[in-house]
Amino acid sequence: MTTTQPGDHNIATALARVRERIDAAARAADRDPAHVTLVAVSKTKPAARVAEALDTGQRDFGENYLQDALAKIETLAARDPLWHFIGDIQSNKTRDIASGFAWAHAVDRFKIARRLSDQRPDGMAPLNVCIQVNIDGEASKSGLAPDDVPELAEQIAALEHVRLRGLMAIPAPADDFETQRRPFAALRALMDQLNADGHTLDTLSMGMSADLEAAIAEGATHVRVGTAIFGARDT
């Protein structure tokens, strides 16, 4: 069943509204809006909807489902979007992610990072990766406990064909702004500590449709927004 049909939802209008939210949130935090990258989460959406977003100047797109993403990557190759894999990564997905994507946001095991590095094609720039952190300690969430992040960061930093850029988290939903900010502040503090220990991380991938303002207030460099751009998920 499909909850939306092409034409039901105006992508250009929705993107403009999200960009206005990002701009306002960045300025409220005394930040340059240009330092916040909008990753439009296009999972389950057809290539035609991604093309509509590309027509507005949107370049960065996030995908969770590999086979669906690979079809879009092939269809839209001439448009040169920048693809971010933001879902869980199993070993049997690493080769296609290493060759088809510019970013992998949800790395939480050295085995996966090593496979991504080994399988990155010669001649391509290193794959940008973020370590996924289970910042709230939720049993149902993927990601490393904060105390385990420094060891993995050291291991990834030594790999040749990936570049450790930063941290990613999906905190538990919260309704009020200050509660939303707390896990984002904890992720920022963790990145600051890693940098104090000698890393040069520059990326905080955090914030989605419902909480991007709180994430930006705490330093998000990449916000991953799907529903507010593309409407309800297609199933």
N, CA, C and O of each residue as an XYZ file, in Angstrom:
940
protein
N       0.849     -1.200      0.000
C       0.000      0.000      0.000
C       0.874      1.237      0.000
O       1.889      1.276      0.696
N       0.503      2.241     -0.763
C       1.262      3.481     -0.835
C       0.462      4.589     -0.183
O      -0.697      4.813     -0.531
N       1.075      5.284      0.761
C       0.344      6.298      1.508
C       0.296      7.628      0.779
O      -0.594      8.440      1.031
N       1.248      7.863     -0.128
C       1.207      9.074     -0.938
C       1.453      8.704     -2.381
O       2.102      7.697     -2.662
N       0.950      9.496     -3.291
C       1.178      9.303     -4.708
C       1.901     10.518     -5.249
O       1.707     11.624     -4.744
N       2.755     10.335     -6.294
C       3.389     11.493     -6.901
C       2.359     12.555     -7.253
O       1.319     12.260     -7.842
N       2.662     13.785     -6.888
C       1.731     14.878     -7.137
C       0.927     15.269     -5.915
O       0.390     16.376     -5.859
N       0.832     14.367     -4.916
C       0.070     14.669     -3.711
C       0.807     15.632     -2.790
O       0.180     16.304     -1.970
N       2.116     15.708     -2.913
C       2.941     16.427     -1.958
C       3.937     17.279     -2.724
O       4.684     16.759     -3.553
N       3.961     18.566     -2.464
C       4.836     19.467     -3.200
C       6.220     19.476     -2.568
O       6.421     20.052     -1.499
N       7.160     18.841     -3.226
C       8.509     18.697     -2.689
C       9.190     20.052     -2.560
O       9.831     20.325     -1.545
N       9.063     20.895     -3.565
C       9.750     22.184     -3.533
C       9.271     23.031     -2.358
O      10.082     23.660     -1.678
N       7.975     23.053     -2.116
C       7.429     23.830     -1.000
C       7.898     23.261      0.331
O       8.282     24.004      1.234
N       7.863     21.943      0.444
C       8.283     21.307      1.686
C       9.767     21.560      1.964
O      10.151     21.846      3.099
N      10.591     21.454      0.932
C      12.017     21.719      1.113
C      12.265     23.159      1.528
O      13.113     23.425      2.381
N      11.535     24.080      0.934
C      11.703     25.489      1.304
C      11.371     25.700      2.774
O      12.056     26.455      3.463
N      10.334     25.044      3.254
C       9.948     25.189      4.662
C      11.017     24.604      5.582
O      11.345     25.196      6.611
N      11.555     23.452      5.217
C      12.599     22.846      6.052
C      13.842     23.723      6.053
O      14.471     23.904      7.096
N      14.197     24.263      4.911
C      15.367     25.144      4.857
C      15.148     26.403      5.695
O      16.082     26.912      6.314
N      13.923     26.898      5.713
C      13.615     28.051      6.572
C      13.792     27.687      8.042
O      14.308     28.484      8.825
N      13.362     26.478      8.417
C      13.542     26.034      9.802
C      15.022     25.929     10.156
O      15.435     26.346     11.238
N      15.813     25.377      9.254
C      17.254     25.255      9.493
C      17.888     26.621      9.630
O      18.695     26.851     10.530
N      17.527     27.526      8.741
C      18.081     28.882      8.777
C      17.749     29.572     10.097
O      18.615     30.181     10.725
N      16.492     29.470     10.507
C      16.075     30.128     11.747
C      16.760     29.499     12.962
O      17.193     30.212     13.867
N      16.859     28.176     12.985
C      17.491     27.498     14.115
C      18.970     27.841     14.205
O      19.497     28.052     15.297
N      19.636     27.896     13.064
C      21.064     28.222     13.073
C      21.289     29.653     13.553
O      22.189     29.913     14.352
N      20.484     30.557     13.071
C      20.665     31.959     13.478
C      20.340     32.139     14.962
O      20.984     32.938     15.642
N      19.356     31.411     15.465
C      19.039     31.483     16.895
C      20.191     30.974     17.753
O      20.360     31.400     18.895
N      20.989     30.052     17.189
C      22.142     29.505     17.907
C      23.427     30.254     17.564
O      24.518     29.822     17.938
N      23.300     31.368     16.858
C      24.452     32.167     16.437
C      25.408     31.339     15.579
O      26.628     31.411     15.729
N      24.822     30.550     14.678
C      25.602     29.725     13.767
C      25.300     30.121     12.330
O      24.242     30.679     12.039
N      26.233     29.831     11.437
C      26.035     30.066     10.013
C      25.182     28.934      9.450
O      25.593     27.777      9.530
N      24.008     29.221      8.882
C      23.175     28.150      8.320
C      23.897     27.323      7.262
O      23.559     26.159      7.050
N      24.886     27.910      6.598
C      25.633     27.176      5.575
C      26.429     26.020      6.164
O      26.876     25.138      5.431
N      26.609     26.018      7.484
C      27.367     24.960      8.134
C      26.487     23.787      8.553
O      26.955     22.863      9.219
N      25.213     23.823      8.166
C      24.290     22.716      8.454
C      23.844     22.118      7.122
O      23.190     22.786      6.321
N      24.200     20.863      6.895
C      23.834     20.166      5.665
C      22.508     19.438      5.858
O      22.337     18.678      6.811
N      21.581     19.680      4.950
C      20.303     18.980      4.964
C      20.431     17.694      4.154
O      20.672     17.729      2.947
N      20.269     16.567      4.827
C      20.228     15.268      4.155
C      18.751     14.890      4.011
O      18.080     14.589      4.999
N      18.260     14.910      2.788
C      16.861     14.581      2.527
C      16.718     13.065      2.503
O      17.278     12.394      1.637
N      15.963     12.530      3.461
C      15.854     11.077      3.607
C      14.783     10.571      2.645
O      13.584     10.747      2.861
N      15.258      9.941      1.582
C      14.383      9.559      0.471
C      14.041      8.078      0.473
O      13.565      7.558     -0.537
N      14.274      7.386      1.587
C      13.963      5.952      1.645
C      12.502      5.709      1.316
O      11.623      6.449      1.758
N      12.257      4.692      0.558
C      10.946      4.238      0.064
C      10.355      5.140     -1.002
O       9.309      4.815     -1.564
N      10.999      6.272     -1.297
C      10.449      7.182     -2.298
C      11.047      6.876     -3.670
O      12.226      6.537     -3.762
N      10.250      6.991     -4.739
C      10.768      6.671     -6.072
C      11.755      7.722     -6.575
O      11.821      8.838     -6.060
N      12.512      7.338     -7.582
C      13.515      8.234     -8.150
C      12.898      9.531     -8.643
O      13.541     10.580     -8.601
N      11.656      9.471     -9.111
C      11.008     10.686     -9.612
C      10.861     11.736     -8.521
O      10.985     12.931     -8.791
N      10.598     11.303     -7.290
C      10.482     12.258     -6.186
C      11.844     12.832     -5.813
O      11.954     14.013     -5.486
N      12.872     12.003     -5.862
C      14.224     12.511     -5.627
C      14.592     13.525     -6.701
O      15.210     14.548     -6.406
N      14.216     13.245     -7.947
C      14.500     14.178     -9.035
C      13.833     15.528     -8.792
O      14.411     16.568     -9.104
N      12.619     15.521     -8.236
C      11.958     16.789     -7.909
C      12.777     17.579     -6.892
O      12.916     18.797     -7.004
N      13.308     16.883     -5.913
C      14.149     17.556     -4.924
C      15.433     18.074     -5.563
O      15.869     19.184     -5.258
N      16.035     17.292     -6.436
C      17.232     17.738     -7.145
C      16.957     19.011     -7.942
O      17.830     19.870     -8.065
N      15.766     19.128     -8.474
C      15.405     20.318     -9.257
C      15.431     21.589     -8.423
O      15.568     22.684     -8.968
N      15.300     21.457     -7.111
C      15.323     22.632     -6.232
C      16.738     22.992     -5.779
O      16.938     24.002     -5.105
N      17.718     22.166     -6.148
C      19.083     22.385     -5.706
C      19.518     21.484     -4.571
O      20.676     21.534     -4.156
N      18.604     20.649     -4.052
C      18.973     19.698     -3.013
C      19.945     18.675     -3.586
O      19.711     18.145     -4.672
N      21.026     18.390     -2.875
C      22.030     17.461     -3.401
C      22.233     16.228     -2.534
O      22.558     15.163     -3.059
N      22.050     16.340     -1.215
C      22.363     15.246     -0.303
C      21.097     14.448      0.013
O      20.070     15.010      0.393
N      21.194     13.120     -0.154
C      20.042     12.248      0.065
C      20.441     11.058      0.921
O      21.514     10.483      0.739
N      19.566     10.688      1.864
C      19.820      9.586      2.771
C      18.949      8.394      2.450
O      17.757      8.542      2.179
N      19.540      7.212      2.478
C      18.836      5.968      2.181
C      19.115      4.932      3.256
O      20.232      4.841      3.765
N      18.086      4.143      3.604
C      18.204      3.064      4.583
C      18.206      1.683      3.948
O      18.807      0.751      4.484
N      17.539      1.546      2.814
C      17.297      0.228      2.232
C      18.139      0.094      0.974
O      17.913      0.797     -0.011
N      19.111     -0.812      1.009
C      20.168     -0.809      0.008
C      19.650     -1.092     -1.396
O      19.977     -0.348     -2.321
N      18.861     -2.132     -1.587
C      18.440     -2.466     -2.950
C      17.607     -1.349     -3.564
O      17.767     -1.024     -4.740
N      16.729     -0.768     -2.775
C      15.943      0.376     -3.239
C      16.859      1.532     -3.606
O      16.651      2.201     -4.619
N      17.864      1.763     -2.788
C      18.788      2.867     -3.041
C      19.604      2.640     -4.297
O      19.808      3.573     -5.073
N      20.075      1.424     -4.514
C      20.928      1.161     -5.673
C      20.196      1.438     -6.974
O      20.794      1.928     -7.932
N      18.909      1.129     -7.017
C      18.132      1.423     -8.225
C      18.064      2.928     -8.470
O      18.182      3.377     -9.610
N      17.875      3.710     -7.404
C      17.835      5.166     -7.563
C      19.198      5.728     -7.947
O      19.295      6.644     -8.764
N      20.241      5.176     -7.355
C      21.590      5.640     -7.682
C      21.857      5.464     -9.175
O      22.418      6.349     -9.822
N      21.454      4.320     -9.713
C      21.662      4.078    -11.149
C      20.801      5.010    -11.991
O      21.280      5.578    -12.972
N      19.549      5.169    -11.621
C      18.631      5.987    -12.411
C      19.064      7.448    -12.451
O      18.926      8.118    -13.475
N      19.587      7.934    -11.334
C      19.885      9.361    -11.199
C      21.371      9.683    -11.317
O      21.792     10.783    -10.963
N      22.160      8.749    -11.805
C      23.613      8.944    -11.843
C      24.017     10.214    -12.580
O      24.958     10.890    -12.164
N      23.337     10.545    -13.644
C      23.708     11.724    -14.425
C      23.458     13.022    -13.678
O      24.040     14.053    -14.015
N      22.588     12.983    -12.657
C      22.285     14.178    -11.876
C      23.312     14.403    -10.761
O      23.363     15.487    -10.181
N      24.111     13.412    -10.466
C      25.223     13.498     -9.501
C      24.784     13.897     -8.097
O      25.379     14.804     -7.514
N      23.759     13.247     -7.531
C      23.446     13.500     -6.113
C      24.539     12.921     -5.221
O      25.336     12.089     -5.654
N      24.561     13.371     -3.979
C      25.502     12.855     -2.989
C      24.715     11.923     -2.075
O      23.796     12.361     -1.382
N      25.070     10.641     -2.070
C      24.284      9.633     -1.374
C      24.877      9.310     -0.016
O      26.082      9.098      0.119
N      24.008      9.275      0.994
C      24.374      8.942      2.366
C      23.638      7.666      2.752
O      22.411      7.615      2.668
N      24.368      6.632      3.174
C      23.698      5.454      3.710
C      23.534      5.662      5.204
O      24.520      5.801      5.928
N      22.294      5.682      5.666
C      22.025      6.045      7.055
C      21.424      4.902      7.859
O      21.096      5.076      9.032
N      21.274      3.724      7.236
C      20.699      2.581      7.929
C      21.747      1.674      8.532
O      22.948      1.890      8.370
N      21.274      0.650      9.234
C      22.170     -0.362      9.783
C      22.925     -1.039      8.651
O      22.379     -1.240      7.566
N      24.181     -1.391      8.902
C      25.029     -1.973      7.867
C      25.394     -3.398      8.249
O      26.079     -3.630      9.245
N      24.927     -4.356      7.443
C      25.342     -5.740      7.595
C      26.516     -6.035      6.657
O      26.758     -5.310      5.691
N      27.231     -7.108      6.963
C      28.424     -7.438      6.193
C      28.127     -7.629      4.710
O      28.949     -7.271      3.866
N      26.960     -8.189      4.380
C      26.660     -8.437      2.976
C      26.273     -7.174      2.212
O      26.007     -7.238      1.012
N      26.239     -6.027      2.892
C      25.916     -4.763      2.228
C      27.147     -3.899      1.982
O      27.071     -2.909      1.254
N      28.266     -4.256      2.572
C      29.379     -3.302      2.584
C      29.936     -3.009      1.206
O      30.306     -1.868      0.930
N      30.008     -4.014      0.319
C      30.605     -3.767     -1.000
C      29.814     -2.717     -1.782
O      30.399     -1.806     -2.367
N      28.495     -2.842     -1.791
C      27.677     -1.882     -2.537
C      27.685     -0.505     -1.874
O      27.658      0.512     -2.567
N      27.720     -0.463     -0.558
C      27.801      0.831      0.120
C      29.145      1.482     -0.162
O      29.213      2.685     -0.413
N      30.207      0.699     -0.123
C      31.544      1.240     -0.365
C      31.686      1.814     -1.767
O      32.426      2.777     -1.968
N      30.992      1.237     -2.731
C      31.138      1.696     -4.119
C      30.096      2.719     -4.536
O      30.318      3.473     -5.484
N      28.953      2.760     -3.839
C      27.860      3.594     -4.320
C      27.573      4.844     -3.526
O      26.808      5.695     -3.980
N      28.171      4.981     -2.337
C      27.814      6.061     -1.441
C      29.033      6.928     -1.115
O      30.179      6.486     -1.202
N      28.748      8.165     -0.740
C      29.801      9.084     -0.287
C      29.953      9.050      1.230
O      31.023      9.346      1.761
N      28.865      8.683      1.930
C      28.842      8.684      3.393
C      28.191      7.407      3.907
O      27.280      6.863      3.283
N      28.670      6.939      5.053
C      27.999      5.895      5.834
C      27.884      6.421      7.255
O      28.895      6.638      7.923
N      26.656      6.626      7.721
C      26.413      7.320      8.989
C      26.260      6.405     10.187
O      26.211      6.893     11.316
N      26.182      5.103      9.988
C      25.770      4.235     11.097
C      26.765      3.100     11.325
O      26.364      1.947     11.482
N      28.042      3.415     11.342
C      29.067      2.398     11.587
C      29.206      2.208     13.094
O      29.417      3.172     13.829
N      29.085      0.962     13.550
C      29.218      0.708     14.986
C      30.063     -0.517     15.301
O      30.090     -0.977     16.443
N      30.759     -1.052     14.285
C      31.643     -2.205     14.481
C      32.874     -2.042     13.607
O      32.787     -1.567     12.475
N      34.026     -2.441     14.145
C      35.248     -2.343     13.359
C      35.205     -3.264     12.143
O      35.718     -2.909     11.081
N      34.599     -4.440     12.288
C      34.502     -5.348     11.149
C      33.853     -4.657      9.950
O      34.308     -4.811      8.816
N      32.801     -3.906     10.202
C      32.105     -3.213      9.119
C      32.990     -2.109      8.548
O      33.098     -1.971      7.330
N      33.617     -1.332      9.408
C      34.487     -0.253      8.934
C      35.630     -0.805      8.089
O      35.982     -0.225      7.062
N      36.204     -1.912      8.515
C      37.318     -2.500      7.767
C      36.852     -3.004      6.404
O      37.549     -2.818      5.407
N      35.697     -3.631      6.350
C      35.167     -4.092      5.062
C      34.883     -2.905      4.138
O      35.181     -2.969      2.946
N      34.317     -1.836      4.670
C      34.057     -0.652      3.840
C      35.357     -0.092      3.274
O      35.414      0.305      2.110
N      36.399     -0.062      4.102
C      37.694      0.427      3.631
C      38.284     -0.495      2.575
O      38.740     -0.031      1.530
N      38.279     -1.801      2.843
C      38.860     -2.762      1.907
C      38.128     -2.781      0.579
O      38.734     -3.046     -0.459
N      36.823     -2.501      0.598
C      36.008     -2.626     -0.601
C      35.758     -1.296     -1.310
O      35.074     -1.265     -2.334
N      36.297     -0.207     -0.786
C      36.177      1.076     -1.474
C      36.984      1.003     -2.769
O      38.178      0.704     -2.722
N      36.369      1.266     -3.920
C      37.095      1.111     -5.186
C      38.288      2.054     -5.295
O      38.257      3.184     -4.808
N      39.337      1.561     -5.944
C      40.502      2.399     -6.219
C      40.085      3.612     -7.039
O      39.254      3.513     -7.941
N      40.667      4.742     -6.717
C      40.372      5.966     -7.455
C      39.261      6.797     -6.855
O      39.107      7.962     -7.223
N      38.477      6.240     -5.942
C      37.438      7.009     -5.265
C      38.022      7.647     -4.013
O      38.928      7.098     -3.386
N      37.496      8.807     -3.660
C      37.888      9.434     -2.400
C      37.501      8.531     -1.240
O      36.578      7.727     -1.376
N      38.178      8.640     -0.107
C      37.792      7.822      1.048
C      36.308      8.002      1.384
O      35.749      9.090      1.248
N      35.699      6.923      1.818
C      34.301      6.958      2.244
C      34.218      7.684      3.582
O      34.921      7.327      4.528
N      33.370      8.691      3.664
C      33.153      9.405      4.926
C      32.289      8.550      5.843
O      31.233      8.072      5.428
N      32.723      8.352      7.077
C      31.946      7.538      7.999
C      31.740      8.261      9.324
O      32.566      9.062      9.762
N      30.614      7.948      9.937
C      30.309      8.387     11.303
C      30.084      7.152     12.157
O      29.564      6.142     11.681
N      30.476      7.238     13.414
C      30.185      6.185     14.376
C      28.804      6.440     14.962
O      28.519      7.534     15.451
N      27.946      5.421     14.909
C      26.623      5.557     15.524
C      26.729      5.293     17.018
O      27.255      4.267     17.449
N      26.222      6.235     17.797
C      26.294      6.166     19.254
C      24.879      5.984     19.809
O      23.962      6.719     19.446
N      24.716      5.011     20.679
C      23.443      4.820     21.385
C      23.469      5.755     22.594
O      23.738      5.341     23.721
N      23.183      7.016     22.324
C      23.438      8.062     23.308
C      22.511      7.964     24.511
O      22.855      8.440     25.593
N      21.334      7.351     24.341
C      20.377      7.193     25.443
C      20.461      5.844     26.136
O      19.794      5.631     27.149
N      21.271      4.925     25.609
C      21.332      3.588     26.181
C      20.064      2.786     25.992
O      19.732      1.946     26.828
N      19.338      3.034     24.891
C      18.090      2.313     24.643
C      18.389      0.889     24.177
O      19.200      0.690     23.272
N      17.751     -0.084     24.780
C      17.994     -1.480     24.432
C      17.617     -1.784     22.990
O      18.212     -2.664     22.369
N      16.641     -1.071     22.451
C      16.159     -1.356     21.102
C      16.966     -0.656     20.014
O      16.730     -0.884     18.828
N      17.912      0.190     20.401
C      18.644      0.987     19.424
C      19.996      0.374     19.092
O      20.651     -0.227     19.943
N      20.402      0.541     17.825
C      21.753      0.189     17.422
C      22.719      1.266     17.905
O      22.307      2.323     18.382
N      23.991      0.980     17.775
C      24.993      1.969     18.140
C      25.786      1.567     19.357
O      25.367      0.723     20.149
N      26.954      2.196     19.491
C      27.853      1.917     20.598
C      27.475      2.717     21.831
O      26.941      3.821     21.732
N      27.757      2.149     22.987
C      27.712      2.931     24.218
C      28.806      3.998     24.145
O      29.876      3.737     23.596
N      28.560      5.189     24.684
C      29.569      6.258     24.594
C      30.948      5.840     25.070
O      31.947      6.260     24.486
N      31.034      5.020     26.121
C      32.338      4.615     26.646
C      33.127      3.749     25.669
O      34.347      3.635     25.784
N      32.431      3.135     24.704
C      33.097      2.255     23.746
C      33.536      2.972     22.476
O      34.222      2.392     21.634
N      33.142      4.225     22.341
C      33.432      4.952     21.100
C      34.918      5.236     20.903
O      35.405      5.058     19.787
N      35.671      5.668     21.920
C      37.084      6.009     21.662
C      37.893      4.872     21.045
O      38.716      5.116     20.163
N      37.677      3.640     21.490
C      38.436      2.521     20.922
C      38.120      2.339     19.449
O      39.029      2.169     18.636
N      36.833      2.371     19.093
C      36.475      2.210     17.682
C      36.992      3.385     16.857
O      37.425      3.196     15.720
N      36.953      4.583     17.411
C      37.462      5.744     16.682
C      38.940      5.565     16.335
O      39.358      5.882     15.221
N      39.722      5.066     17.269
C      41.141      4.830     17.010
C      41.321      3.793     15.904
O      42.186      3.949     15.042
N      40.523      2.753     15.925
C      40.639      1.696     14.918
C      40.266      2.213     13.529
O      40.957      1.935     12.549
N      39.175      2.963     13.453
C      38.737      3.463     12.151
C      39.727      4.473     11.604
O      39.996      4.488     10.403
N      40.270      5.311     12.464
C      41.200      6.344     12.021
C      42.424      5.752     11.335
O      43.067      6.430     10.533
N      42.756      4.509     11.634
C      43.932      3.871     11.037
C      43.652      3.242      9.675
O      44.588      2.807      9.004
N      42.403      3.182      9.253
C      42.056      2.567      7.973
C      42.370      3.501      6.818
O      42.333      4.723      6.960
N      42.679      2.907      5.670
C      43.199      3.697      4.549
C      42.119      4.340      3.698
O      42.291      5.472      3.246
N      41.011      3.647      3.467
C      40.055      4.098      2.449
C      38.725      4.572      3.030
O      37.750      4.738      2.297
N      38.686      4.787      4.331
C      37.555      5.484      4.944
C      38.114      6.654      5.742
O      39.267      6.637      6.173
N      37.279      7.665      5.930
C      37.680      8.821      6.730
C      36.666      9.003      7.844
O      35.486      9.240      7.583
N      37.115      8.895      9.069
C      36.227      9.109     10.212
C      35.922     10.593     10.333
O      36.812     11.401     10.600
N      34.655     10.946     10.134
C      34.250     12.349     10.136
C      33.595     12.773     11.439
O      33.720     13.930     11.840
N      32.883     11.841     12.125
C      32.201     12.283     13.334
C      31.295     11.227     13.905
O      31.553     10.030     13.782
N      30.222     11.683     14.538
C      29.308     10.825     15.295
C      27.881     11.018     14.817
O      27.507     12.086     14.331
N      27.097      9.970     14.965
C      25.676     10.008     14.608
C      24.865      9.414     15.742
O      25.310      8.477     16.405
N      23.667      9.958     15.970
C      22.779      9.394     16.991
C      21.329      9.630     16.607
O      20.996     10.567     15.882
N      20.473      8.745     17.119
C      19.018      8.874     16.989
C      18.447      8.788     18.396
O      18.086      7.698     18.839
N      18.354      9.909     19.113
C      17.855      9.857     20.491
C      16.389      9.443     20.568
O      15.659      9.468     19.577
N      15.991      9.068     21.756
C      14.582      8.771     22.000
C      13.740     10.022     21.749
O      14.182     11.127     22.066
N      12.541      9.874     21.189
C      11.696     11.041     20.943
C      11.359     11.771     22.238
O      11.195     11.158     23.293
N      11.262     13.083     22.136
C      10.863     13.919     23.274
C      10.071     15.093     22.730
O      10.308     15.550     21.613
N       9.131     15.575     23.525
C       8.240     16.632     23.052
C       8.771     18.036     23.296
O       8.533     18.933     22.487
N       9.489     18.242     24.401
C       9.883     19.619     24.702
C      11.339     19.855     24.309
O      12.160     18.938     24.295
N      11.629     21.104     23.994
C      12.901     21.504     23.409
C      14.080     21.171     24.303
O      15.076     20.631     23.823
N      13.994     21.477     25.581
C      15.135     21.253     26.470
C      15.433     19.762     26.637
O      16.597     19.370     26.719
N      14.398     18.936     26.687
C      14.620     17.494     26.765
C      15.252     16.978     25.485
O      16.121     16.108     25.530
N      14.828     17.500     24.351
C      15.436     17.122     23.075
C      16.915     17.480     23.042
O      17.722     16.733     22.490
N      17.275     18.612     23.626
C      18.658     19.084     23.539
C      19.641     18.199     24.295
O      20.797     18.086     23.889
N      19.212     17.577     25.374
C      20.169     16.900     26.263
C      20.993     15.815     25.572
O      22.218     15.835     25.695
N      20.383     14.867     24.848
C      21.230     13.853     24.201
C      22.109     14.436     23.101
O      23.214     13.947     22.865
N      21.628     15.473     22.432
C      22.465     16.117     21.417
C      23.672     16.791     22.054
O      24.773     16.753     21.505
N      23.462     17.407     23.213
C      24.583     18.021     23.930
C      25.583     16.956     24.361
O      26.791     17.192     24.325
N      25.095     15.786     24.768
C      25.989     14.702     25.174
C      26.809     14.201     23.989
O      27.991     13.893     24.142
N      26.191     14.115     22.806
C      26.935     13.677     21.628
C      27.997     14.702     21.254
O      29.118     14.338     20.899
N      27.649     15.972     21.334
C      28.630     17.029     21.044
C      29.801     16.956     22.021
O      30.957     17.089     21.619
N      29.505     16.746     23.289
C      30.575     16.653     24.287
C      31.483     15.459     24.014
O      32.694     15.534     24.217
N      30.896     14.362     23.554
C      31.698     13.188     23.224
C      32.628     13.494     22.051
O      33.795     13.102     22.076
N      32.135     14.179     21.037
C      33.015     14.541     19.922
C      34.108     15.501     20.368
O      35.255     15.379     19.938
N      33.762     16.449     21.221
C      34.777     17.376     21.745
C      35.878     16.610     22.474
O      37.057     16.943     22.347
N      35.499     15.588     23.236
C      36.496     14.798     23.962
C      37.387     14.025     23.000
O      38.601     13.960     23.191
N      36.792     13.443     21.974
C      37.581     12.723     20.981
C      38.580     13.654     20.296
O      39.724     13.272     20.049
N      38.145     14.868     19.995
C      39.059     15.818     19.372
C      40.161     16.251     20.338
O      41.304     16.459     19.931
N      39.818     16.384     21.602
C      40.834     16.714     22.597
C      41.871     15.600     22.714
O      43.016     15.837     23.097
N      41.446     14.374     22.376
C      42.358     13.226     22.430
C      43.159     13.056     21.146
O      43.938     12.111     21.025
N      42.978     13.961     20.183
C      43.810     13.929     18.990
C      43.101     13.693     17.681
O      43.738     13.743     16.629
N      41.800     13.436     17.701
C      41.059     13.284     16.447
C      40.737     14.661     15.860
O      40.879     15.684     16.531
N      40.306     14.670     14.612
C      39.926     15.925     13.946
C      38.524     15.770     13.357
O      38.310     15.973     12.162
N      37.588     15.410     14.210
C      36.213     15.175     13.770
C      35.497     16.503     13.544
O      35.732     17.482     14.251
N      34.616     16.514     12.537
C      33.921     17.762     12.202
C      32.434     17.574     11.951
O      31.760     18.500     11.499
N      31.910     16.377     12.241
C      30.537     16.062     11.852
C      29.726     15.540     13.022
O      30.138     14.613     13.720
N      28.561     16.152     13.228
C      27.546     15.638     14.141
C      26.279     15.406     13.324
O      25.575     16.353     12.972
N      25.997     14.151     13.029
C      24.817     13.778     12.260
C      23.700     13.491     13.248
O      23.617     12.398     13.808
N      22.840     14.486     13.456
C      21.799     14.351     14.485
C      20.691     15.352     14.196
O      20.924     16.452     13.695
N      19.488     14.934     14.527
C      18.324     15.779     14.284
C      17.536     15.298     13.085
O      18.093     15.017     12.023
N      16.204     15.208     13.276
C      15.307     14.783     12.201
C      14.125     15.757     12.146
O      14.187     16.853     12.702
N      13.065     15.348     11.477
C      11.958     16.272     11.237
C      11.434     16.913     12.512
O      11.134     18.107     12.521
N      11.316     16.132     13.604
C      10.655     16.617     14.809
C      11.568     17.371     15.759
O      11.085     18.081     16.641
N      12.898     17.230     15.595
C      13.796     17.801     16.607
C      15.017     18.486     16.009
O      16.026     18.655     16.693
N      14.939     18.882     14.742
C      16.131     19.450     14.112
C      16.565     20.760     14.764
O      17.756     21.072     14.781
N      15.623     21.529     15.297
C      15.997     22.789     15.950
C      16.879     22.546     17.172
O      17.873     23.243     17.376
N      16.509     21.550     17.988
C      17.306     21.231     19.169
C      18.681     20.716     18.774
O      19.678     21.039     19.420
N      18.738     19.915     17.712
C      20.019     19.386     17.245
C      20.928     20.506     16.757
O      22.121     20.520     17.062
N      20.371     21.433     16.010
C      21.171     22.551     15.496
C      21.659     23.428     16.640
O      22.779     23.937     16.605
N      20.820     23.602     17.651
C      21.239     24.389     18.821
C      22.463     23.782     19.492
O      23.254     24.493     20.113
N      22.619     22.459     19.368
C      23.746     21.767     19.998
C      24.866     21.427     19.011
O      25.771     20.661     19.340
N      24.807     21.991     17.809
C      25.944     21.872     16.903
C      25.812     20.891     15.766
O      26.820     20.561     15.141
N      24.625     20.406     15.464
C      24.461     19.476     14.350
C      25.039     20.063     13.075
O      24.817     21.231     12.757
N      25.780     19.241     12.351
C      26.276     19.643     11.031
C      25.481     18.990      9.912
O      25.478     19.484      8.784
N      24.809     17.884     10.211
C      23.965     17.182      9.249
C      22.654     16.834      9.935
O      22.650     16.152     10.960
N      21.544     17.297      9.381
C      20.231     16.895      9.871
C      19.587     16.015      8.811
O      19.660     16.310      7.618
N      18.956     14.930      9.254
C      18.412     13.913      8.365
C      16.892     14.024      8.395
O      16.258     13.624      9.372
N      16.314     14.559      7.345
C      14.894     14.910      7.351
C      14.180     14.185      6.215
O      14.545     14.328      5.048
N      13.161     13.408      6.565
C      12.403     12.677      5.564
C      10.962     13.121      5.471
O      10.546     13.679      4.456
N      10.185     12.877      6.534
C       8.748     13.131      6.488
C       8.423     14.578      6.167
O       7.504     14.841      5.390
N       9.152     15.524      6.742
C       8.863     16.939      6.507
C       9.155     17.359      5.075
O       8.714     18.423      4.640
N       9.892     16.541      4.338
C      10.181     16.854      2.923
C       9.291     16.034      1.994
O       8.640     16.583      1.105
N       9.267     14.728      2.203
C       8.615     13.837      1.242
C       7.228     13.391      1.667
O       6.551     12.701      0.904
N       6.782     13.765      2.867
C       5.498     13.300      3.348
C       5.605     11.934      3.980
O       6.708     11.451      4.238
N       4.470     11.304      4.235
C       4.447     10.007      4.899
C       5.210      8.979      4.103
O       5.263      9.030      2.874
N       5.806      8.035      4.830
C       6.633      7.010      4.205
C       5.781      6.116      3.301
O       4.667      5.743      3.667
N       6.310      5.770      2.111
C       5.690      4.770      1.258
C       6.065      3.385      1.780
O       7.209      3.151      2.169
N       5.103      2.477      1.786
C       5.364      1.128      2.296
C       5.066      0.100      1.236
O       5.224     -1.097      1.475
